[in-house]
Amino acid sequence: MADDLPPRTQPAPDWDAIARYHAGESPADEARLVAGWLAANASDAAMLATLDDAVDRAVGADVPVAVAEPDVEAALRAVKARRDAELASTIGAAPTAPPKPERPPSYAVSPRVWGSGAAK
């Protein structure tokens, strides 16, 4: 999609400066530079005006915005459940814990009889 755009003949705009300009927070020198850039780049200025209008409409639409802290633990449980379901569907059974290693066989060893060392 980016390949469809014509090449820029001017340097990329300073979006931070433009944001400050639109928020009314630019120092006087920066405000003059941004205003000059907008005057020299009519298509970019029109795009920014359209974006600004869309944001103003969205903010003034009285649409409730839910702001909540994400429940990270619930999200992790959901991801693990999906992972387990995918594993179960690919191997045909629910995943289980890895098998415990087998213990080596125990051999009955008779106690050694220690003698005195004297021959009989």
N, CA, C and O of each residue as an XYZ file, in Angstrom:
480
protein
N       0.818     -1.172      0.000
C       0.000      0.000      0.000
C       0.875      1.253      0.000
O       0.571      2.227     -0.689
N       1.949      1.225      0.765
C       2.855      2.368      0.802
C       3.535      2.548     -0.545
O       3.968      3.653     -0.871
N       3.637      1.479     -1.336
C       4.256      1.577     -2.647
C       3.375      2.354     -3.626
O       3.873      2.856     -4.634
N       2.065      2.461     -3.342
C       1.141      3.163     -4.220
C       1.241      4.678     -4.077
O       0.765      5.412     -4.942
N       1.853      5.150     -2.999
C       1.936      6.580     -2.747
C       3.056      7.199     -3.580
O       4.098      6.579     -3.793
N       2.831      8.426     -4.050
C       3.920      9.076     -4.791
C       5.054      9.422     -3.843
O       4.825      9.627     -2.651
N       6.268      9.488     -4.355
C       7.391      9.815     -3.471
C       7.273     11.256     -2.963
O       6.829     12.146     -3.688
N       7.674     11.468     -1.712
C       7.636     12.808     -1.122
C       8.790     13.615     -1.674
O       9.913     13.128     -1.802
N       8.492     14.851     -1.997
C       9.538     15.740     -2.484
C      10.096     16.593     -1.358
O      11.144     17.219     -1.515
N       9.401     16.622     -0.218
C       9.842     17.395      0.933
C      10.072     16.456      2.101
O       9.574     15.331      2.109
N      10.828     16.919      3.092
C      11.050     16.066      4.260
C       9.733     15.770      4.975
O       8.764     16.522      4.869
N       9.725     14.673      5.694
C       8.525     14.275      6.444
C       8.189     15.344      7.479
O       9.084     15.974      8.043
N       6.896     15.545      7.727
C       6.502     16.562      8.702
C       6.889     16.163     10.120
O       7.037     14.981     10.431
N       7.047     17.155     10.960
C       7.329     16.934     12.378
C       5.983     16.805     13.089
O       5.374     17.808     13.463
N       5.520     15.564     13.274
C       4.185     15.330     13.814
C       4.049     15.832     15.244
O       2.966     16.263     15.642
N       5.106     15.788     16.011
C       5.035     16.326     17.375
C       4.779     17.827     17.352
O       3.972     18.335     18.130
N       5.466     18.535     16.460
C       5.267     19.984     16.348
C       3.858     20.298     15.865
O       3.233     21.250     16.333
N       3.356     19.494     14.924
C       1.995     19.707     14.414
C       0.972     19.466     15.520
O      -0.001     20.210     15.642
N       1.192     18.432     16.321
C       0.273     18.142     17.428
C       0.273     19.287     18.435
O      -0.785     19.702     18.909
N       1.460     19.795     18.760
C       1.524     20.938     19.675
C       0.818     22.150     19.081
O       0.135     22.879     19.801
N       0.975     22.377     17.773
C       0.337     23.503     17.094
C      -1.181     23.390     17.196
O      -1.856     24.366     17.521
N      -1.718     22.206     16.922
C      -3.172     21.997     16.984
C      -3.697     22.087     18.410
O      -4.846     22.472     18.629
N      -2.860     21.731     19.381
C      -3.279     21.813     20.786
C      -3.087     23.214     21.347
O      -3.487     23.492     22.478
N      -2.475     24.101     20.559
C      -2.224     25.459     21.030
C      -1.079     25.545     22.020
O      -1.017     26.475     22.823
N      -0.172     24.579     21.967
C       0.930     24.521     22.918
C       2.285     24.843     22.288
O       3.319     24.684     22.937
N       2.292     25.293     21.029
C       3.561     25.577     20.352
C       4.140     26.901     20.823
O       3.401     27.862     21.039
N       5.464     26.957     20.984
C       6.097     28.260     21.181
C       5.904     29.100     19.904
O       5.608     28.549     18.844
N       6.066     30.397     20.000
C       5.789     31.296     18.871
C       6.605     30.930     17.636
O       6.066     30.910     16.530
N       7.892     30.641     17.805
C       8.739     30.286     16.648
C       8.239     29.016     15.968
O       8.152     28.948     14.742
N       7.916     28.018     16.774
C       7.449     26.750     16.213
C       6.091     26.941     15.538
O       5.855     26.374     14.472
N       5.201     27.721     16.131
C       3.885     27.971     15.538
C       4.039     28.625     14.164
O       3.308     28.272     13.238
N       4.971     29.567     14.009
C       5.204     30.198     12.703
C       5.704     29.172     11.685
O       5.274     29.176     10.532
N       6.617     28.290     12.118
C       7.139     27.266     11.202
C       6.042     26.312     10.747
O       5.940     25.992      9.563
N       5.215     25.855     11.700
C       4.145     24.910     11.352
C       3.122     25.588     10.455
O       2.684     24.993      9.470
N       2.733     26.809     10.768
C       1.776     27.538      9.923
C       2.337     27.707      8.514
O       1.602     27.568      7.536
N       3.620     28.003      8.403
C       4.257     28.119      7.091
C       4.256     26.793      6.352
O       4.004     26.749      5.148
N       4.537     25.717      7.068
C       4.545     24.393      6.443
C       3.139     24.040      5.952
O       2.982     23.528      4.844
N       2.114     24.312      6.770
C       0.739     24.024      6.365
C       0.349     24.843      5.138
O      -0.342     24.340      4.252
N       0.786     26.103      5.081
C       0.478     26.951      3.923
C       1.160     26.435      2.661
O       0.599     26.534      1.570
N       2.365     25.885      2.801
C       3.114     25.395      1.654
C       2.682     24.001      1.208
O       2.987     23.591      0.088
N       1.984     23.276      2.062
C       1.574     21.897      1.765
C       0.062     21.791      1.909
O      -0.447     21.282      2.908
N      -0.644     22.280      0.898
C      -2.104     22.373      0.972
C      -2.769     21.007      1.135
O      -3.736     20.881      1.887
N      -2.271     19.992      0.449
C      -2.920     18.671      0.556
C      -2.732     18.087      1.948
O      -3.657     17.489      2.497
N      -1.545     18.253      2.527
C      -1.320     17.780      3.895
C      -2.153     18.581      4.886
O      -2.673     18.024      5.852
N      -2.282     19.884      4.655
C      -3.099     20.724      5.531
C      -4.559     20.302      5.466
O      -5.241     20.283      6.490
N      -5.050     19.964      4.271
C      -6.438     19.512      4.121
C      -6.638     18.173      4.834
O      -7.664     17.951      5.476
N      -5.646     17.285      4.716
C      -5.751     15.994      5.400
C      -5.793     16.191      6.913
O      -6.582     15.543      7.601
N      -4.955     17.073      7.431
C      -4.939     17.333      8.865
C      -6.235     17.979      9.325
O      -6.721     17.678     10.416
N      -6.803     18.863      8.511
C      -8.082     19.491      8.867
C      -9.198     18.458      8.916
O     -10.054     18.510      9.799
N      -9.194     17.515      7.968
C     -10.190     16.448      7.957
C     -10.038     15.566      9.189
O     -11.030     15.200      9.819
N      -8.809     15.227      9.531
C      -8.549     14.416     10.720
C      -8.987     15.157     11.982
O      -9.592     14.568     12.877
N      -8.680     16.435     12.045
C      -9.060     17.251     13.202
C     -10.579     17.302     13.348
O     -11.096     17.204     14.461
N     -11.304     17.457     12.227
C     -12.770     17.476     12.265
C     -13.320     16.135     12.743
O     -14.266     16.096     13.530
N     -12.732     15.038     12.270
C     -13.196     13.707     12.677
C     -12.982     13.492     14.170
O     -13.832     12.912     14.845
N     -11.864     13.953     14.677
C     -11.590     13.815     16.111
C     -12.574     14.664     16.915
O     -13.091     14.220     17.939
N     -12.828     15.880     16.449
C     -13.793     16.741     17.150
C     -15.182     16.107     17.183
O     -15.864     16.168     18.205
N     -15.607     15.498     16.073
C     -16.923     14.836     16.044
C     -16.950     13.642     16.987
O     -17.944     13.412     17.676
N     -15.865     12.887     17.019
C     -15.816     11.701     17.880
C     -15.829     12.096     19.349
O     -16.471     11.433     20.164
N     -15.134     13.158     19.688
C     -15.078     13.596     21.080
C     -16.421     14.166     21.507
O     -16.841     13.971     22.647
N     -17.093     14.862     20.612
C     -18.372     15.472     20.952
C     -19.557     14.553     20.804
O     -20.692     15.000     20.968
N     -19.345     13.286     20.501
C     -20.448     12.367     20.233
C     -21.050     11.759     21.486
O     -21.976     10.954     21.376
N     -20.575     12.101     22.654
C     -21.085     11.543     23.914
C     -21.086     10.021     23.905
O     -21.999      9.391     24.440
N     -20.073      9.442     23.302
C     -19.935      7.993     23.297
C     -19.195      7.603     24.554
O     -18.078      8.065     24.790
N     -19.812      6.749     25.373
C     -19.107      6.355     26.595
C     -17.847      5.576     26.268
O     -17.839      4.689     25.414
N     -16.820      5.923     26.950
C     -15.543      5.249     26.761
C     -15.230      4.509     28.050
O     -15.126      5.111     29.119
N     -15.084      3.212     27.937
C     -14.774      2.405     29.114
C     -13.264      2.395     29.303
O     -12.515      1.972     28.422
N     -12.843      2.856     30.435
C     -11.427      2.833     30.766
C     -11.282      1.934     31.980
O     -11.772      2.243     33.065
N     -10.620      0.847     31.783
C     -10.456     -0.109     32.874
C      -9.052     -0.679     32.824
O      -8.403     -0.707     31.779
N      -8.613     -1.124     33.964
C      -7.322     -1.795     34.032
C      -7.467     -3.177     33.396
O      -8.446     -3.875     33.662
N      -6.523     -3.574     32.574
C      -6.620     -4.908     31.981
C      -6.409     -5.988     33.041
O      -5.604     -5.828     33.959
N      -7.132     -7.068     32.900
C      -6.978     -8.202     33.803
C      -5.967     -9.149     33.166
O      -6.326    -10.018     32.371
N      -4.712     -8.971     33.524
C      -3.624     -9.717     32.901
C      -3.735    -11.208     33.199
O      -3.500    -12.042     32.323
N      -4.090    -11.535     34.418
C      -4.192    -12.952     34.795
C      -5.298    -13.651     34.006
O      -5.123    -14.789     33.572
N      -6.431    -12.980     33.820
C      -7.518    -13.575     33.037
C      -7.096    -13.755     31.588
O      -7.421    -14.764     30.962
N      -6.379    -12.784     31.060
C      -5.896    -12.894     29.685
C      -4.929    -14.059     29.547
O      -4.982    -14.793     28.560
N      -4.045    -14.239     30.525
C      -3.098    -15.347     30.483
C      -3.825    -16.690     30.559
O      -3.477    -17.633     29.848
N      -4.839    -16.770     31.430
C      -5.628    -18.014     31.507
C      -6.308    -18.317     30.172
O      -6.352    -19.469     29.743
N      -6.834    -17.284     29.520
C      -7.502    -17.486     28.231
C      -6.520    -17.964     27.172
O      -6.844    -18.843     26.373
N      -5.326    -17.390     27.161
C      -4.311    -17.802     26.188
C      -3.909    -19.247     26.432
O      -3.795    -20.031     25.489
N      -3.694    -19.606     27.702
C      -3.306    -20.986     28.005
C      -4.424    -21.966     27.646
O      -4.151    -23.067     27.168
N      -5.669    -21.578     27.871
C      -6.796    -22.449     27.526
C      -6.861    -22.668     26.017
O      -7.091    -23.788     25.559
N      -6.657    -21.592     25.239
C      -6.651    -21.745     23.782
C      -5.499    -22.627     23.330
O      -5.661    -23.474     22.452
N      -4.316    -22.420     23.943
C      -3.164    -23.233     23.591
C      -3.442    -24.705     23.871
O      -3.169    -25.567     23.035
N      -3.990    -24.988     25.057
C      -4.269    -26.375     25.424
C      -5.310    -26.991     24.495
O      -5.206    -28.162     24.129
N      -6.321    -26.193     24.114
C      -7.343    -26.705     23.205
C      -6.746    -27.015     21.838
O      -7.089    -28.027     21.226
N      -5.852    -26.150     21.354
C      -5.205    -26.397     20.067
C      -4.311    -27.622     20.132
O      -4.285    -28.422     19.196
N      -3.575    -27.779     21.233
C      -2.730    -28.966     21.383
C      -3.583    -30.232     21.430
O      -3.244    -31.245     20.818
N      -4.680    -30.162     22.155
C      -5.551    -31.335     22.271
C      -6.128    -31.706     20.918
O      -6.266    -32.890     20.613
N      -6.467    -30.722     20.105
C      -7.045    -31.035     18.804
C      -6.002    -31.592     17.843
O      -6.344    -32.364     16.948
N      -4.746    -31.216     18.011
C      -3.725    -31.720     17.096
C      -3.220    -33.092     17.490
O      -2.842    -33.877     16.620
N      -3.204    -33.405     18.780
C      -2.704    -34.721     19.186
C      -3.822    -35.658     19.598
O      -3.570    -36.836     19.852
N      -5.045    -35.170     19.671
C      -6.184    -36.031     19.944
C      -6.457    -36.286     21.402
O      -7.378    -37.038     21.720
N      -5.716    -35.707     22.290
C      -5.958    -35.908     23.713
C      -5.559    -34.654     24.456
O      -4.774    -33.841     23.968
N      -6.104    -34.517     25.626
C      -5.769    -33.353     26.439
C      -4.311    -33.426     26.854
O      -3.806    -34.505     27.163
N      -3.641    -32.302     26.862
C      -2.241    -32.332     27.277
C      -2.117    -32.704     28.749
O      -2.937    -32.326     29.586
N      -1.079    -33.446     29.024
C      -0.849    -33.864     30.401
C       0.535    -33.413     30.827
O       1.336    -32.939     30.022
N       0.786    -33.570     32.083
C       2.116    -33.227     32.596
C       3.121    -34.227     32.032
O       2.759    -35.370     31.750
N       4.351    -33.822     31.867
C       5.347    -34.766     31.347
C       5.509    -35.942     32.304
O       5.389    -35.778     33.518
N       5.781    -37.130     31.761
C       5.911    -38.298     32.636
C       7.107    -38.151     33.568
O       8.124    -37.543     33.233
N       6.940    -38.729     34.739
C       8.037    -38.707     35.706
C       9.087    -39.722     35.257
O       8.743    -40.781     34.733
N      10.340    -39.408     35.459
C      11.372    -40.376     35.047
C      11.255    -41.654     35.888
O      10.914    -41.623     37.070
N      11.550    -42.764     35.231
C      11.473    -44.036     35.945
C      12.646    -44.159     36.897
O      13.753    -43.694     36.626
N      12.366    -44.802     38.021
C      13.438    -45.060     38.978
C      14.216    -46.279     38.515
O      13.641    -47.224     37.974
N      15.503    -46.256     38.726
C      16.260    -47.456     38.345
C      15.791    -48.636     39.191
O      15.358    -48.455     40.330
N      15.874    -49.814     38.649
C      15.424    -50.977     39.417
C      16.276    -51.149     40.674
O      17.482    -50.900     40.687
N      15.599    -51.579     41.709
C      16.365    -51.831     42.939
C      16.713    -53.314     42.978
O      15.893    -54.174     42.655
N      17.900    -53.578     43.364
C      18.357    -54.960     43.430
C      18.508    -55.339     44.896
O      19.002    -54.567     45.718
N      18.079    -56.522     45.183
C      18.262    -57.014     46.546
C      19.715    -57.426     46.677
O      20.200    -58.291     45.947
N      20.375    -56.820     47.580
C      21.784    -57.119     47.768
C      21.935    -57.725     49.158
O      21.484    -57.164     50.156
N      22.569    -58.861     49.190
C      22.766    -59.483     50.497
C      23.860    -58.731     51.224
O      24.819    -58.263     50.610
N      23.716    -58.617     52.519
C      24.755    -57.916     53.271
C      26.074    -58.676     53.168
O      26.095    -59.905     53.098
N      27.129    -57.952     53.159
C      28.446    -58.576     53.097
C      28.785    -59.147     54.492
O      28.447    -58.611     55.548
N      29.445    -60.221     54.387
C      29.899    -60.821     55.629
C      31.398    -60.565     55.700
O      32.184    -61.048     54.884
N      31.738    -59.819     56.666
C      33.125    -59.478     56.830
C      33.736    -60.412     57.854
O      33.268    -60.566     58.982
N      34.701    -60.961     57.433
C      35.378    -61.896     58.359
C      36.559    -61.217     59.056
O      36.883    -60.051     58.830
N      37.143    -61.981     59.870
C      38.300    -61.466     60.586
C      39.539    -61.470     59.732
O      40.559    -60.870     60.073
N      39.437    -62.143     58.637
C      40.589    -62.207     57.739
C      41.427    -63.465     57.986
O      42.350    -63.768     57.229
N      41.106    -64.158     59.009
C      41.880    -65.364     59.318
C      41.314    -66.526     58.500
O      40.098    -66.691     58.402
N      42.184    -67.309     57.929
C      41.745    -68.441     57.139
C      41.347    -69.550     58.044
O      41.916    -69.722     59.122
N      40.397    -70.288     57.629
C      39.923    -71.391     58.438
C      40.451    -72.675     57.933
O      40.154    -73.728     58.496
